[in-house]
Amino acid sequence: MLKLFEHDNGSDGTVTNRITLIDKLPDILRLGSWVALLVFIFLLPFKSLIGDWLSLPKTILLLVMTADLLYRVRKRQWISSPLDYPLWAYGIAMVISSALSVDVQYSLKALLRTLLPIVIVYHSTWQQLRYGRQIRHLTWSVVLAAMLVVLLGFVLSDIEGGRLEGIFTAPTRYGKYMDLVIPLTFSLLFFEKAWRIKALLNILAISEIISLLWTGTRGALVALSAILLASVAFNRRLWPVLALCVIVAAGFLWTFSVSSPLYQRITNLVLSPGNLLIDDPALQDRRGYYRSTWAVIKERPVVGWGYGNHITNYINKSKDDAWFKKNHVKPLPYHAHNLVLDILLEGGIVALAAALWIALVLAGAGIRTFKKIYTMPEPLALGFLAGLCALGIHCLIDVPQWTNSLLAVVYIAVVMAHAYEGTIHSNMNL
């Protein structure tokens, strides 16, 4: 063993203190896993921008986190999470579904490529926070990435149909990302004391609101409006948040022409939501998507058709035109545009039951977090919870997809850690 430090006690030649690399390995591994997690979270939004260049670094980061988790299991240092059983139940349900999939090879590869990293990231975040890591470090990893995402979004000005998609592949994905980061930005704004940092966060918050409005994503606008109103009800300090949102939104819309499609899209949502539900073409399309998805689900309701974002392509190939005509539906879209239907399609009733189990446990953690608002105030934990709630509302008419799902998993781990362990605060030392 390589000696790092040795102290001779005197004439008898006895060694009283010896530290070796083997002795320090657990601490090195824990710290390396924590750094890997922070870097991984920072890189998440840039997947579509950099693409394959991130594959190797992200794989290395996941391997470091996995090594730390395996070491904890081996040394019996694993700290159980209330979500352990629900998560593994969901994973087993998807394995069964994939083994019986319309395309087994694709589904099993998708499990390893997407669901396995989700499990690793959740457990790594949970273990690190229970070990005593700072929520504030996770928050800054998310917020610093958001700063760069917003900046690149304006610099690249990638507009699709009059709507901003930034560095994402679609405006809706950008909108779901904003669901998660805007509440957290405001929470960090109230947590930080230095005026320079607060000024920077104010600029970021305004830029994020403008970005969200420019995406024109109905689900994100509805979700964040609901969450901001709820946050104000629970915490008086968030009244400036609501006022800032209204002022920025009004100023943003004032700069647009009345005939602008984006202007019409947002004003219709705010002023006439009832007519929007009846007349909006996108929502009408979604009704067609739901009918098509439900027709397919009814054929394999228990275990579903298999896991994977592109499983609908294989389902469509397995059906001929006569089947679609007989059921009066069209071929399935890329995804079901509803999280519940998407889970039913992929994993059937078995996976949906596990997902509802996860939702119930998370809801309990959310209630515990709200109860701690006045006894154990933690603005950052509230920001993570609000982001999850906003994304959850948005998922009534969409699905989070992989990048936002991974980020949401980090949020879930933070909420669970804060709810079930009172010693985890933003000001804890490493």
C-alpha positions in Angstrom: 0.0 0.0 0.0 1.2 3.5 -0.8 1.8 5.6 2.3 0.4 9.1 2.1 1.4 10.1 5.7 3.5 8.5 8.4 4.5 9.9 11.9 7.3 8.4 14.0 6.4 8.6 17.8 10.0 8.5 19.0 12.8 6.2 20.0 10.6 3.1 20.1 10.1 3.5 16.4 6.3 3.0 16.6 4.1 4.5 13.9 1.1 6.3 15.3 -0.6 7.6 12.2 -0.7 6.1 8.7 -3.0 7.1 5.9 -3.0 5.1 2.6 -4.7 5.4 -0.7 -6.8 2.4 0.3 -7.9 4.1 3.4 -8.9 7.3 1.5 -10.6 5.4 -1.3 -14.1 5.7 0.1 -13.8 9.5 0.5 -12.2 9.9 -2.9 -14.9 7.8 -4.5 -17.7 9.7 -2.8 -16.2 13.1 -3.8 -15.6 11.9 -7.3 -19.1 10.7 -7.6 -20.5 14.0 -6.3 -18.4 16.0 -8.8 -19.5 13.6 -11.6 -23.1 14.1 -10.7 -22.8 17.9 -10.7 -21.0 17.8 -14.1 -23.6 15.4 -15.5 -26.5 17.6 -14.5 -24.7 20.6 -16.0 -24.2 18.8 -19.4 -27.8 17.5 -19.6 -29.5 20.4 -21.6 -26.7 20.4 -24.2 -27.4 16.9 -25.6 -29.1 18.0 -28.8 -26.5 20.8 -29.3 -23.3 18.8 -29.0 -24.8 15.4 -29.7 -22.4 12.4 -29.9 -19.5 14.4 -28.5 -21.1 14.1 -25.0 -21.6 10.3 -25.2 -18.2 9.3 -23.9 -17.9 11.9 -21.1 -21.5 11.2 -19.9 -20.8 7.4 -19.9 -17.6 8.0 -17.8 -19.6 10.1 -15.3 -22.3 7.5 -15.0 -19.6 4.8 -14.4 -18.1 6.8 -11.6 -21.5 7.2 -10.0 -22.2 3.5 -10.4 -18.9 2.6 -8.8 -19.7 4.7 -5.8 -23.2 3.1 -5.5 -21.7 -0.4 -5.7 -19.1 0.4 -3.1 -21.8 1.6 -0.7 -23.7 -1.7 -1.3 -20.6 -3.8 -0.7 -19.7 -1.9 2.5 -23.4 -1.9 3.7 -23.4 1.9 3.6 -26.5 2.0 1.4 -29.2 4.4 2.8 -32.6 3.2 1.7 -35.0 5.5 0.0 -38.8 5.4 0.2 -38.8 5.3 -3.6 -36.5 2.2 -3.8 -39.3 -0.4 -4.1 -41.6 1.7 -6.4 -38.6 2.5 -8.7 -37.6 -1.1 -9.0 -41.2 -2.2 -9.5 -41.4 0.2 -12.4 -38.1 -1.0 -13.8 -39.2 -4.7 -13.6 -42.5 -3.8 -15.3 -40.6 -2.2 -18.2 -38.2 -5.2 -18.4 -41.2 -7.6 -18.7 -42.8 -5.3 -21.3 -39.5 -5.1 -23.2 -39.1 -8.9 -23.2 -42.5 -9.2 -24.7 -42.1 -6.1 -27.0 -43.1 -5.8 -30.6 -39.3 -5.2 -31.1 -37.4 -6.9 -28.2 -33.9 -5.8 -29.3 -34.9 -2.1 -29.6 -36.7 -2.1 -26.2 -33.9 -3.8 -24.3 -31.3 -1.4 -25.8 -33.6 1.6 -24.9 -33.8 0.3 -21.3 -30.0 0.3 -21.0 -29.6 3.6 -22.7 -32.3 5.6 -20.9 -34.0 3.9 -18.0 -30.7 2.6 -16.4 -29.1 6.2 -16.2 -32.4 7.4 -14.6 -32.1 4.8 -11.8 -28.3 5.6 -11.4 -28.8 9.4 -11.2 -31.7 9.1 -8.7 -29.8 6.8 -6.3 -26.6 8.8 -6.6 -28.4 12.1 -5.8 -30.3 10.5 -2.9 -27.2 8.9 -1.4 -25.1 12.0 -1.7 -27.7 14.3 -0.1 -28.2 11.8 2.7 -24.5 11.7 3.2 -24.5 15.5 3.7 -23.9 17.2 0.4 -25.3 20.6 -0.2 -28.5 21.2 -2.1 -27.1 24.6 -3.1 -24.4 22.9 -5.2 -27.0 21.0 -7.2 -29.0 24.2 -7.6 -26.1 26.1 -9.0 -25.3 23.2 -11.4 -28.8 23.5 -12.8 -28.9 27.3 -12.8 -25.5 27.8 -14.4 -26.5 25.5 -17.2 -29.8 27.4 -17.5 -27.8 30.7 -17.9 -25.9 29.2 -20.8 -29.0 27.6 -22.3 -30.9 30.9 -22.3 -27.9 32.8 -23.7 -27.4 30.4 -26.5 -31.1 30.4 -27.2 -31.1 34.1 -27.9 -27.7 34.0 -29.7 -28.7 31.2 -32.0 -32.3 32.5 -32.4 -33.5 29.1 -33.7 -37.1 29.9 -34.5 -39.6 27.3 -35.6 -43.0 28.6 -36.8 -42.5 31.8 -34.9 -41.6 30.0 -31.7 -38.3 29.8 -29.9 -36.8 26.4 -29.5 -33.3 27.5 -28.4 -30.8 24.6 -28.3 -33.6 22.0 -28.1 -35.1 20.2 -31.0 -38.6 21.6 -30.4 -40.2 24.6 -28.6 -42.2 22.2 -26.4 -39.0 20.6 -25.0 -37.6 24.1 -24.2 -40.9 24.9 -22.5 -40.7 21.8 -20.3 -37.1 22.7 -19.4 -38.3 26.1 -18.4 -41.0 24.5 -16.2 -38.2 23.0 -14.1 -35.6 25.8 -14.0 -37.7 29.0 -13.5 -39.1 28.1 -10.0 -35.6 27.0 -8.9 -34.1 30.3 -10.2 -36.6 32.3 -8.1 -35.9 30.1 -5.1 -32.1 30.7 -5.4 -32.9 34.4 -5.9 -34.4 34.5 -2.4 -31.7 32.3 -0.9 -28.6 34.3 -2.0 -27.7 37.4 -0.1 -24.9 39.0 -2.2 -26.4 41.8 -4.3 -24.2 41.0 -7.4 -25.5 37.4 -7.5 -29.1 38.6 -6.9 -28.8 41.0 -9.8 -27.5 38.3 -12.0 -30.3 36.0 -11.0 -32.9 38.7 -11.6 -31.6 39.1 -15.2 -31.7 35.3 -15.6 -35.3 35.1 -14.3 -36.5 37.8 -16.7 -34.7 36.1 -19.6 -36.2 32.8 -18.7 -39.7 34.2 -18.6 -39.2 35.9 -22.0 -37.8 32.6 -23.3 -40.9 30.7 -22.0 -43.3 33.2 -23.6 -41.4 33.0 -26.9 -41.7 29.2 -26.9 -45.5 29.7 -26.9 -45.9 26.4 -25.0 -49.4 26.3 -23.6 -48.6 23.5 -21.1 -45.6 25.4 -19.7 -47.5 28.7 -19.4 -50.4 27.0 -17.6 -48.1 24.9 -15.4 -45.9 27.8 -14.3 -48.8 30.1 -13.7 -50.5 27.6 -11.4 -47.2 26.9 -9.5 -46.4 30.6 -9.1 -49.9 31.3 -7.7 -49.6 28.3 -5.3 -46.1 29.4 -4.2 -47.4 32.9 -3.4 -50.2 31.3 -1.3 -47.7 29.3 0.7 -44.9 31.8 1.0 -45.4 35.6 1.1 -41.9 36.3 0.0 -42.9 35.1 -3.5 -45.3 38.0 -4.1 -42.4 39.8 -6.0 -42.1 36.7 -8.2 -45.7 37.0 -9.3 -45.5 40.8 -9.8 -42.3 40.4 -11.9 -43.9 37.7 -14.0 -46.9 39.9 -14.8 -44.7 43.0 -15.6 -42.3 41.1 -17.8 -45.1 39.3 -19.6 -47.1 42.5 -20.2 -44.0 44.3 -21.5 -43.1 41.3 -23.7 -46.5 41.2 -25.3 -46.7 44.9 -25.8 -43.7 44.7 -28.1 -45.5 42.3 -30.4 -47.9 43.1 -33.2 -51.6 42.2 -32.5 -51.6 40.1 -35.6 -48.6 38.1 -34.5 -49.3 34.3 -34.2 -47.4 34.2 -31.0 -49.4 37.1 -29.6 -52.6 35.5 -30.5 -51.5 32.2 -29.0 -50.7 33.6 -25.6 -53.6 36.1 -25.4 -56.1 33.3 -26.3 -54.7 31.2 -23.6 -55.0 33.9 -21.0 -58.3 35.6 -22.1 -60.3 32.8 -23.5 -59.1 29.4 -22.2 -62.6 27.9 -22.8 -62.6 28.7 -26.5 -59.0 27.4 -26.7 -60.1 24.0 -25.5 -62.7 23.8 -28.2 -61.1 25.5 -31.2 -57.4 25.1 -30.7 -56.0 23.0 -33.6 -53.2 21.5 -31.6 -55.5 20.3 -28.9 -57.8 18.9 -31.5 -54.9 17.0 -32.9 -54.1 15.7 -29.5 -57.6 14.2 -29.2 -56.8 12.2 -32.4 -53.5 11.1 -30.9 -55.3 9.9 -27.7 -57.8 7.9 -29.7 -55.1 6.2 -31.7 -53.0 5.5 -28.6 -56.0 4.1 -26.8 -56.9 1.8 -29.7 -53.5 0.3 -29.6 -53.4 0.1 -25.8 -56.6 -2.0 -25.7 -54.8 -4.8 -27.7 -52.1 -5.2 -25.0 -53.4 -3.6 -21.9 -51.5 -5.6 -19.2 -47.8 -5.4 -20.2 -47.8 -2.9 -23.0 -45.9 -2.8 -26.3 -42.4 -2.3 -25.1 -40.2 0.4 -23.7 -38.6 3.2 -25.8 -39.2 6.6 -27.3 -39.5 5.2 -30.8 -41.6 2.1 -30.0 -44.6 3.8 -31.8 -42.6 3.4 -35.1 -42.5 -0.4 -34.6 -46.1 -0.5 -33.6 -47.1 1.4 -36.8 -45.1 -1.0 -38.9 -46.8 -4.0 -37.3 -50.2 -2.7 -38.3 -51.6 -2.5 -41.9 -53.8 0.2 -43.3 -56.9 -2.0 -42.9 -56.4 -2.0 -39.1 -56.3 1.8 -38.8 -59.3 2.1 -41.1 -61.2 -0.5 -39.0 -60.6 1.4 -35.8 -61.1 4.8 -37.3 -57.7 6.1 -36.2 -54.5 7.3 -37.7 -50.9 6.0 -37.2 -49.4 6.7 -33.8 -47.4 9.9 -33.4 -43.9 10.1 -32.0 -45.4 9.9 -28.5 -48.8 9.9 -26.9 -48.8 13.6 -25.7 -50.0 12.4 -22.3 -47.7 10.8 -19.7 -50.3 8.3 -18.4 -51.2 7.1 -21.9 -47.5 6.9 -22.7 -46.8 4.7 -19.7 -49.8 2.5 -20.6 -48.6 2.2 -24.2 -45.1 1.2 -23.2 -45.6 -0.9 -20.0 -49.3 -1.5 -19.7 -51.3 -1.6 -16.4 -48.4 -3.2 -14.6 -46.1 -0.2 -15.3 -48.9 2.3 -14.6 -49.5 0.8 -11.2 -45.8 1.1 -10.4 -45.8 4.7 -11.7 -48.8 5.6 -9.5 -46.9 4.1 -6.5 -44.0 6.4 -7.3 -46.4 9.4 -7.6 -48.1 8.6 -4.3 -44.7 8.4 -2.4 -43.6 11.6 -4.1 -46.9 13.3 -3.2 -46.3 12.3 0.4 -42.8 13.8 0.3 -44.2 17.0 -1.2 -46.7 17.3 1.6 -44.0 16.8 4.2 -41.9 19.5 2.4 -44.8 22.0 2.6 -45.3 21.3 6.3 -41.7 22.2 6.9 -41.9 25.6 5.2 -42.3 27.5 8.5 -40.5 25.1 10.9 -37.6 24.3 8.6 -37.6 26.9 5.8 -35.7 25.6 2.8 -36.4 27.9 -0.3 -34.3 25.7 -2.6 -36.2 22.5 -1.7 -39.4 24.4 -2.4 -38.0 25.5 -5.8 -37.3 21.9 -6.7 -40.8 20.8 -5.7 -42.4 23.7 -7.6 -40.5 22.7 -10.7 -41.7 19.1 -10.4 -45.3 20.3 -10.0 -45.1 22.5 -13.1 -43.7 19.7 -15.2 -46.4 17.4 -13.9 -49.1 19.7 -15.0 -47.5 20.1 -18.4 -47.4 16.3 -18.7 -51.2 16.2 -18.9 -50.8 17.2 -22.5 -47.2 16.1 -23.3 -44.4 13.8 -22.1 -41.1 15.0 -20.5 -38.8 13.0 -22.8 -35.3 11.9 -21.8 -33.3 15.0 -21.0 -36.1 16.6 -19.0 -36.9 13.3 -17.4 -33.3 12.9 -16.1 -33.3 16.4 -14.7 -36.7 15.7 -13.1 -35.2 12.7 -11.4 -32.6 14.9 -9.7 -35.5 17.1 -8.5 -37.3 14.1 -7.2 -34.3 13.0 -5.2 -33.8 16.4 -3.7 -37.5 16.6 -2.6 -37.3 13.1 -1.1 -34.1 13.8 0.7 -35.4 17.1 2.2 -38.7 15.5 3.2 -37.3 12.4 4.9 -34.2 13.8 6.5 -34.3 17.0 8.5 -30.6 17.6 8.6 -30.2 18.2 4.9 -29.9 22.0 4.5 -28.4 24.3 2.0 -25.7 25.4 4.4 -24.2 22.0 5.2 -20.6 21.5 4.8 -19.0 19.1 2.4 
